[in-house]
């Protein structure tokens, strides 16, 4: 089913939080990219963000100036979804709106050759997106993490109807542009990373909401314990290294006390109900009027760039 040749042309549907980063990944990897959005001015803004990001890669020693210029030159834009018609690979990267995704995949199914691979970066299972798709075997989940240009891991998850050759081809195309694809053996909502991330977030919110600890204490503990280990050993590796029998016994005593409610803590829900959106609105669990959100974002970006250099120096990319 997939095109016989290697991936040469990519279309990215969406120019928001994820779309411009994904477009940069493929363009920097030598692919011709068409970034497709609804409004020309928003597309131009996204191209500007890509150019700024490429400049940062030059400053960090991860690209040369000619390489950055060549990557920028490979990116075209369009407001017409039909512009994806000639692509080898299309990556959907729009907001988490399932009816909108159904509309997009239906349009792509009609506009693209049956050999074109249709991937979703949203973290939604592929089977949830094919309701209005005729050629379902070419649809696969390929979940990028934010910011896509700085986190190389991509979760690839075929649906029950995905052609196995599509999964293999997608993995090869992702590796070719320097990402690290991980293939899932079966579909589960949220894939791998989001399930683990939200399990930790649920417990962190529950601890804060119960009054067990302040937000500052919770974040400090995670940053300076789990955060320092997880870049080297994942949770299952850590348990095996620490002693599976020991961790199993501890789990038997602790798991009954860990939050398992199927909804966020009511105190967090009430903040959202009142219109508080976190750093974007100035108030969330934290009062962001007293904190420098931009400085925190920049610190996170510096750490992600450091890991990019580690990946390069150890041959992971």
C-alpha positions in Angstrom: 0.0 0.0 0.0 2.7 2.7 0.8 4.6 4.4 -1.9 7.6 2.3 -3.0 10.0 5.2 -2.7 11.3 6.8 0.4 9.3 9.7 1.8 10.1 12.9 -0.1 7.1 15.2 0.4 5.1 15.8 3.5 2.0 17.8 4.2 1.2 19.0 7.7 -2.4 19.9 8.5 -2.4 22.6 11.1 -0.1 25.5 11.9 -0.6 25.9 15.6 1.1 24.6 18.7 2.3 21.3 17.1 2.0 21.9 13.4 4.9 24.3 12.9 7.2 22.1 15.0 6.4 19.0 13.0 6.9 21.0 9.8 10.4 22.0 11.0 11.3 18.4 11.9 10.6 17.2 8.3 12.1 20.2 6.6 15.3 20.0 8.6 15.3 16.3 7.7 15.5 17.2 4.0 11.8 16.8 3.1 9.7 19.2 1.1 6.9 20.3 3.4 3.5 22.0 2.7 2.0 23.4 5.9 -1.7 23.8 5.5 -3.9 26.0 7.6 -7.1 28.0 7.4 -5.7 31.6 7.4 -2.8 33.0 5.4 -1.7 35.3 8.2 -1.6 32.5 10.8 0.5 30.4 8.3 2.9 33.3 7.9 3.1 33.6 11.7 3.9 29.9 11.9 6.7 30.2 9.3 8.1 33.1 11.4 8.2 30.8 14.4 10.0 28.1 12.4 12.6 30.6 11.3 13.1 31.8 14.9 13.4 28.1 16.0 15.9 27.3 13.3 18.0 30.3 14.3 18.0 28.9 17.9 19.3 25.5 16.5 22.1 27.4 14.8 23.0 29.2 18.0 22.9 25.9 19.9 25.3 24.3 17.4 22.7 21.8 16.2 22.5 23.2 12.6 24.7 25.3 10.4 23.4 28.5 8.9 23.2 27.0 5.4 21.3 24.0 6.8 18.8 26.2 8.6 18.3 28.3 5.4 17.8 25.2 3.3 15.2 23.8 5.8 13.3 27.1 5.8 13.3 27.1 1.9 11.7 23.6 1.9 8.5 24.9 3.6 5.6 26.1 1.5 2.1 27.0 2.8 -1.4 26.7 1.6 -5.0 27.3 2.8 -6.3 24.6 0.5 -6.4 21.0 1.9 -6.2 19.7 -1.6 -2.5 20.9 -1.6 -1.8 17.7 0.4 -2.8 15.6 -2.6 0.7 15.0 -3.9 2.3 14.2 -0.6 3.9 10.9 0.3 2.9 11.5 4.0 0.3 13.7 5.5 0.4 14.5 9.3 -2.8 15.9 10.9 -1.9 18.3 13.7 -5.1 20.2 14.6 -6.9 20.8 17.9 -8.5 17.9 19.8 -11.8 18.2 18.0 -13.0 14.7 16.8 -15.7 15.9 14.4 -13.1 18.3 12.8 -10.6 15.4 12.5 -13.3 13.3 10.9 -13.9 16.1 8.4 -10.2 16.5 7.7 -9.5 12.7 7.2 -12.5 12.4 4.9 -11.2 15.3 2.8 -7.7 13.9 2.7 -9.0 10.4 1.8 -10.6 12.0 -1.3 -7.8 14.4 -2.2 -4.8 12.0 -1.8 -3.7 9.0 -3.7 -4.6 5.7 -2.0 -0.8 5.2 -1.5 -0.5 8.4 0.6 0.0 7.6 4.3 -2.4 9.6 6.6 -1.0 10.0 10.1 -2.5 11.8 13.2 -0.1 13.4 15.6 -2.9 14.0 18.2 -2.5 11.0 20.4 -6.0 9.7 19.4 -6.2 6.1 18.3 -6.3 5.7 14.5 -9.6 3.7 14.8 -11.3 6.8 16.2 -10.4 8.8 13.1 -11.5 6.6 10.2 -15.3 6.8 10.5 -15.5 8.7 7.1 -12.4 7.2 5.5 -12.6 4.7 2.6 -9.0 3.7 2.4 -8.6 2.9 6.1 -5.5 0.8 5.9 -3.3 3.8 5.3 -4.3 5.6 8.5 -1.9 5.4 11.5 -1.3 7.4 14.7 2.1 9.1 14.9 2.0 11.1 18.1 4.7 13.8 18.4 5.4 15.5 21.7 5.5 19.3 22.3 7.8 20.9 21.3 8.1 18.5 18.3 11.3 20.0 17.1 13.0 19.4 20.5 11.5 16.1 21.6 12.4 13.4 19.1 10.2 10.6 20.5 7.2 9.7 18.3 4.6 7.1 19.4 3.5 5.1 16.4 0.3 3.2 16.9 -1.5 1.3 14.1 -5.2 0.7 14.3 -6.9 -2.6 13.8 -7.4 -1.8 10.1 -3.9 -0.3 9.5 -1.8 -2.1 6.9 1.3 -3.5 8.6 3.4 -2.1 5.7 2.0 1.4 6.5 3.4 1.1 10.1 6.8 0.0 8.8 7.0 2.7 6.2 6.0 5.4 8.7 8.6 4.3 11.2 11.3 4.4 8.4 10.2 7.9 7.3 10.3 9.1 10.9 13.8 7.6 11.5 15.0 9.2 8.3 14.4 12.7 9.7 16.1 12.0 13.1 13.1 11.2 15.3 12.9 8.1 17.6 9.7 6.2 16.7 8.3 3.7 19.3 5.7 1.2 17.9 2.8 0.2 20.1 1.4 -3.4 19.9 -2.2 -2.4 20.3 -4.4 0.7 20.6 -5.2 2.2 24.0 -6.7 5.7 24.6 -3.9 8.2 25.2 -1.2 5.9 23.9 1.8 5.5 26.3 3.2 8.8 27.3 -0.1 10.6 28.0 -1.4 7.8 30.1 1.7 7.9 32.4 1.8 11.7 32.4 -1.8 12.0 33.4 -1.5 9.3 36.1 1.2 11.4 37.7 -0.7 14.6 37.2 -3.9 13.1 38.8 -1.9 12.2 41.9 -0.1 15.6 42.0 -3.4 17.5 41.7 -5.0 15.1 44.4 -2.1 15.7 46.8 -2.4 19.5 46.4 -6.2 19.5 46.6 -6.2 17.3 49.8 -3.8 19.7 51.5 -1.1 17.1 51.8 1.5 19.5 50.3 1.8 22.7 48.5 2.2 22.9 44.7 5.7 24.1 45.2 6.6 21.1 47.4 5.1 18.7 44.9 6.8 20.1 41.9 10.1 20.4 43.8 10.0 16.7 44.8 9.2 15.6 41.2 11.9 17.8 39.6 14.6 16.7 42.0 13.9 13.0 42.2 11.9 11.4 39.4 12.9 14.2 37.0 16.6 13.5 37.5 16.2 9.7 37.0 13.7 9.5 34.2 16.1 10.8 31.5 18.2 7.7 32.1 15.9 5.0 33.4 12.2 4.6 32.7 9.8 3.5 35.4 9.9 -0.3 34.6 13.8 -0.2 34.4 13.9 1.7 37.7 11.8 -0.9 39.4 13.9 -3.8 38.1 17.1 -2.0 39.1 15.7 -1.2 42.5 14.5 -4.8 43.1 11.2 -6.0 41.6 10.2 -7.8 44.7 10.8 -4.8 46.9 8.9 -2.4 44.6 6.1 -5.0 44.2 5.7 -5.2 48.0 5.7 -1.4 48.3 3.1 -1.2 45.6 0.8 -3.6 47.4 0.8 -1.3 50.5 0.7 2.0 48.7 -1.5 1.6 45.6 -4.7 1.4 47.6 -4.0 5.0 48.9 -3.2 6.5 45.5 -5.9 8.6 43.9 -8.0 6.6 41.3 -11.0 8.9 40.7 -12.1 9.0 37.0 -12.1 12.8 37.0 -9.7 15.6 38.0 -9.7 16.9 41.5 -12.8 19.1 42.2 -10.6 22.0 43.3 -8.9 22.0 39.9 -12.3 21.7 38.1 -13.5 24.7 40.0 -10.5 26.8 39.0 -11.2 26.0 35.3 -14.9 26.8 35.8 -13.9 30.2 37.1 -12.0 30.9 33.9 -8.5 30.3 35.2 -6.3 28.7 32.5 -2.9 28.7 34.2 0.0 30.8 33.0 -2.0 32.0 29.9 -4.6 33.8 32.1 -2.3 34.6 35.1 -3.9 32.2 37.5 -4.1 28.4 37.8 -3.0 26.3 40.8 -0.2 28.9 41.0 -0.6 32.7 41.0 1.4 33.5 37.9 1.4 37.2 38.6 4.1 36.4 41.1 6.0 34.0 38.8 8.0 34.4 35.6 6.4 32.0 33.1 8.6 33.0 30.2 11.7 32.4 32.2 10.5 28.9 33.2 9.7 28.2 29.5 13.1 29.3 28.5 14.7 27.1 31.1 12.8 24.1 29.8 13.9 24.9 26.3 17.5 25.1 27.4 17.3 21.7 29.0 15.6 20.2 25.9 18.4 21.7 23.7 20.9 20.1 26.1 19.3 16.7 25.5 19.3 17.3 21.8 23.1 17.7 22.0 23.3 14.5 24.1 21.3 12.6 21.5 23.6 13.9 18.7 26.8 13.2 20.7 25.8 9.6 21.6 24.5 8.8 18.1 20.8 8.5 19.1 20.0 10.8 16.2 
